[in-house]
């Protein structure tokens, strides 16, 4: 370790000088590397999933309302939110009107994986078709930079302004260029300054990342530790593929024992030598075409005098390549904090126990990331739309509340978000495990259904409707014991 003497720097001193280069490399890797693209997709599917569902939970004790009033108000809020945020036709929550709320959160997770941070601007637009004016413009982190290439200073670093305490007060967003697409970078030479919030506390610019130390300005993308491996693995694969193709091009060759002197006599020099060589090759070709010897349908070559038949066998096409590729993929999977098996699409060496352990380890990471990135982003967006809905009268606070929205904004905007459900490797075992946890008082239906990506209130309401419909149709109610009869417990396979 004598020559290993890295400098002790702050996170900004280490990250900011190469921020744009690192982000550009990460984006290029994701665009051109199948495994890197799969790593990003794993984050999207496991952190958010197909529906990022709101579970509104106002802190009713702090607000002076009863639990029953809180549940009733939560149902109204969730119904309003799903209508406004998940409208697939209007897409009113998105400034560009391309995304529903879930689509926005999926994009946020993908952006955070590639760039290490998520950004968005709160806008106030009047649009035909909706009374709501609150909408969000997602901002790519690559657009945030110092105006006109200014050097970083104490209060302006990497496109963000800070106060003396280190809190962000504004961001400089580079605007899109009108031309040069395909030739330039798509940016113009204009920057827009967006304040963090209004003087009333309403967010105007959202910046979310997970800092590694105090004073950190921008987030670090997850590919920084594996950029070299991600970039070189496709080149290694292409080289191996080309080598395999070359080895497999020729099945057999004919070797002639024509000596140097005889060859020179045949070839000769000038036009006469060329004609002699042509006549010689035509004679050899005619000889091979005229050979009709066969035994049991298999042709037997009859060679020209002085020729040998050499069968070409390709060498070991693997030659340790599979182990090397697996090692590189494990390195990349570790750097991206995703399980190796789904990342590499390789389950050959997995047993039930190892696959379950791997998936559970990945699930713990996904749940943590869900809480920090899309859940926080979603809550901030919800708070902005919820504020406007109250002002417009689309929602009304319970009359018994002792504190208004601005007096207890955090209590009124307390949200839980239900994303993708946990993967079940053995569904029957995991359902029994969930039932035992509920029956023993170690869990609740709310928590267990959240693991499946479902809302327990919607599930219970649907069960009531289905039970009544089965009763009206003369069908017996479902039975756990009947399920045991239809799907009895089987001995676990030996591993």
C-alpha positions in Angstrom: 0.0 0.0 0.0 3.0 2.3 0.0 2.2 3.9 -3.3 -1.5 4.1 -2.7 -1.9 7.6 -1.4 -5.4 9.0 -2.4 -6.2 12.6 -1.5 -8.7 13.2 1.3 -11.3 15.4 -0.4 -14.9 16.5 0.2 -17.6 14.8 -1.8 -18.0 17.9 -4.0 -14.3 18.2 -4.7 -14.2 14.5 -5.8 -17.5 14.5 -7.7 -18.2 17.8 -9.3 -15.1 18.1 -11.6 -16.1 15.0 -13.4 -19.9 15.1 -12.8 -20.8 15.7 -16.5 -18.4 13.1 -17.8 -19.5 10.4 -15.3 -23.2 11.1 -16.1 -22.5 11.0 -19.9 -20.6 7.7 -19.5 -23.4 6.2 -17.4 -26.1 7.2 -19.9 -24.0 5.8 -22.8 -23.6 2.5 -20.9 -27.3 2.2 -20.2 -28.1 3.0 -23.8 -25.7 0.4 -25.3 -25.3 -2.3 -22.7 -28.1 -4.8 -22.3 -27.1 -5.7 -18.7 -26.9 -2.1 -17.6 -30.3 -1.4 -19.2 -31.6 -4.4 -17.3 -30.2 -3.1 -14.1 -32.1 0.2 -14.5 -35.3 -1.7 -15.4 -35.0 -3.9 -12.3 -35.0 -0.7 -10.2 -38.1 0.6 -12.0 -40.1 -2.6 -11.8 -39.2 -3.4 -8.1 -39.2 0.1 -6.6 -42.3 1.5 -8.4 -44.0 -1.3 -10.4 -47.1 -0.9 -12.5 -49.0 1.4 -10.1 -47.6 3.7 -7.4 -50.6 3.7 -5.1 -51.3 6.4 -2.5 -52.2 5.3 1.0 -53.1 8.6 2.6 -52.6 8.6 6.4 -53.2 12.0 8.1 -51.9 12.1 11.7 -55.3 12.4 13.2 -54.2 12.7 16.8 -52.1 15.8 16.0 -55.0 17.3 13.9 -57.7 16.8 16.6 -59.9 14.6 14.6 -61.1 11.0 15.3 -59.8 7.9 13.7 -63.1 7.4 11.9 -63.1 10.9 10.5 -59.5 10.4 9.3 -60.4 7.2 7.5 -63.4 8.7 5.8 -61.4 11.8 4.7 -58.6 9.5 3.5 -61.0 7.7 1.2 -62.1 11.0 -0.3 -58.5 12.1 -0.8 -57.4 8.8 -2.4 -60.4 8.9 -4.8 -59.6 12.4 -5.8 -55.9 11.7 -6.2 -56.4 8.6 -8.4 -58.8 10.6 -10.6 -56.4 13.5 -11.1 -52.9 11.9 -10.9 -53.6 8.7 -12.8 -55.8 10.0 -15.6 -54.4 8.2 -18.6 -56.2 10.5 -21.1 -55.5 14.0 -19.8 -52.2 13.4 -17.9 -52.9 16.7 -16.2 -50.2 16.3 -13.6 -47.5 16.4 -16.2 -46.6 19.7 -17.9 -45.9 17.8 -21.1 -49.1 15.7 -20.7 -47.2 12.5 -21.6 -47.1 10.8 -18.2 -49.4 9.7 -15.5 -48.1 10.0 -11.9 -46.9 6.4 -11.9 -45.1 7.0 -15.2 -43.4 10.0 -13.7 -42.3 8.0 -10.7 -40.9 5.3 -12.9 -38.9 7.9 -14.8 -37.7 9.4 -11.5 -36.3 6.0 -10.4 -34.6 5.5 -13.8 -33.1 9.0 -13.6 -31.9 8.5 -10.1 -30.2 5.2 -11.1 -28.4 6.8 -14.1 -27.6 10.2 -12.5 -28.0 9.7 -8.7 -30.6 12.5 -8.3 -34.1 13.5 -9.2 -35.3 17.0 -10.1 -38.6 18.6 -11.0 -40.2 22.0 -11.3 -43.6 22.9 -9.9 -45.6 24.8 -12.5 -49.0 26.7 -12.4 -50.7 26.5 -15.8 -54.3 27.1 -16.9 -55.4 24.4 -19.3 -58.6 23.5 -21.0 -60.2 20.4 -19.7 -59.3 20.7 -16.0 -59.7 23.2 -13.2 -56.5 22.1 -11.5 -53.4 24.2 -12.4 -50.8 22.4 -10.4 -48.5 20.4 -12.7 -44.9 19.1 -12.7 -42.1 19.5 -15.2 -39.5 16.8 -14.7 -36.0 18.2 -15.1 -33.1 16.1 -16.3 -30.1 16.6 -14.0 -28.0 17.1 -17.1 -29.8 20.4 -17.6 -28.7 21.9 -14.3 -25.4 23.7 -14.5 -23.8 27.0 -13.8 -25.0 29.7 -16.3 -22.5 30.4 -19.1 -20.0 28.0 -17.7 -19.2 29.9 -14.6 -16.8 28.3 -12.2 -18.1 26.9 -8.9 -18.1 29.3 -6.0 -19.1 29.3 -2.4 -22.8 30.0 -3.1 -23.1 28.6 -6.6 -22.0 25.0 -7.3 -23.0 22.7 -10.2 -26.0 24.9 -11.1 -27.4 25.2 -7.6 -27.4 28.3 -5.3 -27.1 28.0 -1.6 -27.5 30.2 1.5 -24.9 30.4 4.2 -26.3 27.4 6.0 -25.9 25.2 2.9 -29.6 25.0 2.0 -30.5 25.2 -1.7 -32.3 28.4 -2.6 -32.5 28.2 -6.4 -31.4 26.2 -9.4 -30.2 27.2 -12.9 -31.8 25.1 -15.6 -30.4 25.2 -19.1 -33.1 25.4 -21.8 -33.5 23.3 -24.9 -32.1 24.5 -28.2 -34.2 25.1 -31.2 -31.8 23.4 -33.7 -28.8 21.2 -33.9 -30.5 18.0 -32.8 -28.3 15.1 -33.9 -25.3 17.4 -34.3 -25.2 19.4 -31.1 -26.2 18.5 -27.6 -29.8 19.9 -27.8 -29.1 22.7 -25.3 -29.4 26.4 -25.9 -27.2 29.1 -24.3 -30.1 30.3 -22.0 -30.5 29.4 -18.4 -33.7 29.8 -16.3 -33.4 30.5 -12.6 -36.0 28.6 -10.5 -36.3 29.3 -6.8 -36.7 26.5 -4.4 -40.0 27.7 -3.0 -42.3 30.7 -2.9 -42.4 33.0 0.1 -45.5 31.1 1.2 -43.5 27.8 1.3 -45.0 26.2 -1.8 -42.3 24.2 -3.6 -41.1 25.5 -7.0 -38.0 23.3 -7.6 -37.6 19.8 -6.2 -34.2 18.2 -5.8 -33.9 14.8 -4.2 -30.9 12.6 -3.7 -29.3 10.6 -0.9 -26.2 12.5 0.3 -23.2 10.6 1.5 -21.7 13.4 3.6 -22.4 16.9 4.8 -22.2 19.7 2.2 -22.7 17.4 -0.8 -24.3 19.4 -3.7 -25.2 16.8 -6.3 -25.9 13.1 -6.3 -23.5 10.4 -7.6 -24.9 7.9 -10.1 -24.8 4.2 -9.3 -22.6 3.3 -12.3 -19.5 5.2 -11.2 -18.1 2.1 -9.4 -18.7 -0.2 -12.4 -18.3 2.0 -15.4 -15.1 0.3 -16.5 -16.6 -3.2 -16.3 -19.8 -2.1 -17.9 -18.0 -0.5 -20.8 -15.5 -3.4 -21.5 -17.9 -6.4 -21.1 -19.6 -5.9 -24.5 -16.1 -5.5 -26.2 -15.1 -8.8 -24.5 -18.2 -10.5 -25.8 -17.7 -9.2 -29.4 -14.1 -10.3 -29.4 -15.1 -13.8 -28.2 -17.9 -14.0 -30.8 -15.6 -13.0 -33.6 -13.0 -15.5 -32.5 -15.7 -18.3 -32.4 -16.9 -17.4 -35.9 -13.4 -17.5 -37.3 -12.7 -20.9 -35.7 -16.0 -22.3 -37.2 -15.6 -20.9 -40.7 -13.7 -23.8 -42.2 -14.6 -27.5 -41.5 -11.7 -28.9 -43.5 -8.8 -27.9 -45.7 -6.7 -29.6 -48.3 -3.0 -29.3 -47.9 -0.8 -29.6 -51.0 2.7 -31.0 -50.8 3.7 -29.1 -53.9 7.2 -28.0 -53.2 8.6 -24.5 -53.6 10.6 -25.3 -56.7 7.6 -27.1 -58.3 5.3 -24.3 -57.4 7.6 -21.7 -58.9 7.8 -23.8 -62.1 4.0 -23.9 -62.2 3.6 -20.2 -61.5 6.5 -19.0 -63.6 6.5 -15.3 -64.3 4.5 -12.9 -66.3 1.4 -13.8 -68.3 2.5 -17.3 -69.0 2.9 -18.1 -65.3 -0.6 -16.8 -64.5 -2.0 -19.0 -67.3 -0.1 -22.0 -66.0 -1.5 -21.4 -62.4 -5.0 -21.0 -63.7 -4.7 -24.2 -65.7 -3.4 -26.1 -62.7 -6.2 -24.9 -60.4 -8.9 -25.7 -63.0 -7.4 -29.2 -63.3 -7.5 -29.8 -59.6 -11.1 -28.4 -59.4 -12.2 -30.7 -62.2 -10.6 -33.7 -60.5 -12.4 -33.1 -57.2 -15.8 -32.4 -58.9 -15.4 -35.7 -60.8 -14.8 -37.8 -57.7 -17.9 -40.0 -57.2 -16.6 -42.5 -54.6 -19.1 -43.1 -51.7 -19.6 -45.6 -49.0 -23.1 -46.0 -47.4 -24.1 -42.6 -48.8 -21.0 -40.9 -47.4 -18.7 -39.3 -49.9 -15.1 -40.4 -49.9 -12.7 -37.7 -51.2 -10.2 -38.9 -53.7 -7.3 -36.4 -53.5 -5.0 -35.1 -56.1 -1.5 -36.6 -55.9 0.5 -34.9 -53.1 -2.6 -33.5 -51.2 -3.7 -34.2 -47.6 -7.2 -33.7 -46.1 -7.0 -31.8 -42.7 -10.2 -31.8 -40.6 -10.4 -28.5 -38.7 -11.7 -28.7 -35.2 -12.4 -25.5 -33.4 -10.7 -25.1 -30.0 -12.4 -24.8 -26.7 -15.0 -22.1 -27.5 -15.5 -21.3 -23.8 -11.9 -21.5 -22.5 -13.0 -20.0 -19.1 -15.1 -17.2 -20.7 -18.3 -18.1 -18.9 -16.7 -17.9 -15.5 -15.0 -14.6 -16.4 -18.3 -13.1 -17.7 -20.1 -14.3 -14.6 -17.5 -12.7 -12.3 -17.8 -9.4 -14.2 -21.6 -9.5 -14.0 -21.4 -10.2 -10.2 -19.2 -7.2 -9.8 -21.6 -5.0 -11.7 -24.6 -6.4 -9.8 -22.9 -5.6 -6.5 -22.2 -2.1 -7.6 -25.8 -1.5 -8.6 -27.2 -3.2 -5.5 -29.3 -5.7 -7.4 -29.5 -9.5 -7.0 -27.2 -11.3 -9.5 -29.7 -13.9 -10.7 -32.3 -11.5 -12.2 -29.6 -9.0 -13.2 -27.7 -11.6 -15.3 -30.8 -13.7 -16.1 -28.8 -16.6 -14.8 -30.5 -19.1 -12.5 -28.5 -22.1 -13.4 -26.6 -22.4 -10.1 -29.5 -21.2 -7.9 -31.4 -23.3 -5.3 -34.6 -22.4 -3.6 -32.8 -21.2 -0.5 -30.1 -19.2 -2.4 -32.6 -17.6 -4.8 -34.9 -16.6 -1.9 -32.0 -15.1 0.1 -30.9 -13.2 -2.9 -34.4 -11.9 -3.6 -35.0 -10.9 0.0 -31.7 -9.0 0.1 -32.6 -7.1 -3.0 -36.1 -6.5 -1.7 -34.7 -4.8 1.4 -32.8 -2.4 -0.8 -35.7 -1.7 -3.1 -38.0 -0.8 -0.2 -35.4 1.6 1.2 -34.9 3.3 -2.1 -38.7 3.5 -2.6 -39.0 5.4 0.7 -36.2 7.8 0.0 -36.6 8.7 -3.7 -40.1 8.1 -5.3 -42.1 8.3 -2.0 -40.5 11.6 -1.1 -41.0 12.9 -4.6 -44.6 11.7 -4.6 -45.4 13.3 -1.3 -44.0 16.7 -2.4 -46.1 16.6 -5.6 -49.1 15.4 -3.6 -48.7 18.3 -1.1 -48.8 20.9 -4.0 -51.9 19.4 -5.6 -53.6 18.8 -2.3 -53.1 22.4 -1.3 -54.8 23.6 -4.5 -57.7 21.0 -4.2 -58.4 22.4 -0.7 -58.4 26.0 -2.0 -60.7 25.1 -4.9 -63.1 23.2 -2.6 -62.7 19.9 -4.3 -61.7 18.5 -0.9 -62.8 19.8 2.5 -61.0 19.2 5.8 -63.0 17.5 8.6 -64.9 20.1 10.6 -63.6 18.8 13.9 -60.0 19.5 12.9 -58.2 21.9 15.3 -55.4 22.8 13.0 -55.6 24.0 9.4 -53.5 23.0 6.4 -50.8 25.6 6.8 -50.6 25.1 10.6 -49.9 21.4 10.3 -48.9 20.8 6.7 -46.7 17.8 7.6 -49.6 16.1 9.4 -52.1 16.7 6.6 -49.7 15.5 3.9 -48.5 12.3 5.6 -48.5 9.6 2.9 -47.5 6.1 2.5 -46.9 4.8 -1.0 -47.5 1.2 -2.2 -45.3 0.1 -5.1 -44.4 -3.2 -6.7 -45.1 -6.3 -4.6 -42.4 -8.7 -3.4 -41.6 -11.6 -5.7 -42.9 -14.9 -4.4 -40.6 -17.8 -5.2 -42.9 -20.4 -3.6 -46.3 -18.7 -3.4 -47.9 -21.4 -1.2 -45.2 -21.2 1.5 -45.2 -17.4 1.6 -48.9 -17.2 1.8 -48.9 -19.6 4.8 -46.1 -17.5 6.3 -48.1 -14.4 6.0 -51.2 -16.0 7.6 -49.1 -17.3 10.5 -47.7 -13.8 11.1 -51.2 -12.3 11.1 -52.6 -15.0 13.4 -49.8 -14.7 15.8 -50.1 -10.9 16.0 -46.7 -10.2 14.4 -48.2 -8.4 11.3 -51.4 -7.0 9.9 -53.4 -7.4 6.7 -52.3 -3.9 5.7 -48.6 -4.8 5.9 -49.0 -8.2 4.2 -51.1 -6.9 1.4 -48.7 -4.0 0.9 -46.0 -6.6 0.3 -48.1 -7.8 -2.6 -48.5 -4.3 -3.9 -52.2 -4.1 -2.9 -54.3 -1.8 -0.7 -56.0 -3.7 2.1 -59.1 -1.4 2.1 -59.7 -2.0 -1.5 -59.2 -5.7 -1.1 -61.6 -5.9 1.8 -64.2 -4.0 0.0 -63.9 -6.2 -3.0 -64.1 -9.3 -0.8 -67.4 -8.1 0.7 -68.8 -7.5 -2.8 -67.6 -10.9 -4.0 -69.0 -12.7 -0.9 -72.4 -11.2 -1.5 -72.4 -12.1 -5.2 -71.4 -15.7 -4.4 -74.1 -15.9 -1.8 -76.7 -14.5 -4.3 -75.5 -17.0 -6.9 -75.7 -19.9 -4.5 -72.0 -20.6 -4.4 -70.2 -21.7 -1.2 -67.8 -19.3 0.4 -64.0 -20.0 -0.2 -62.4 -22.1 2.5 -58.7 -22.3 3.6 -59.3 -26.0 4.4 -60.5 -26.6 0.9 -57.4 -25.0 -0.4 -55.4 -27.4 1.7 -57.3 -30.3 0.1 -56.7 -29.0 -3.5 -53.1 -28.0 -2.9 -51.6 -30.2 -0.1 -48.3 -29.5 1.4 -45.5 -31.3 -0.4 -42.1 -32.3 0.8 -39.4 -29.8 -0.2 -37.1 -31.0 -3.0 -33.6 -32.0 -2.0 -31.0 -29.4 -2.9 
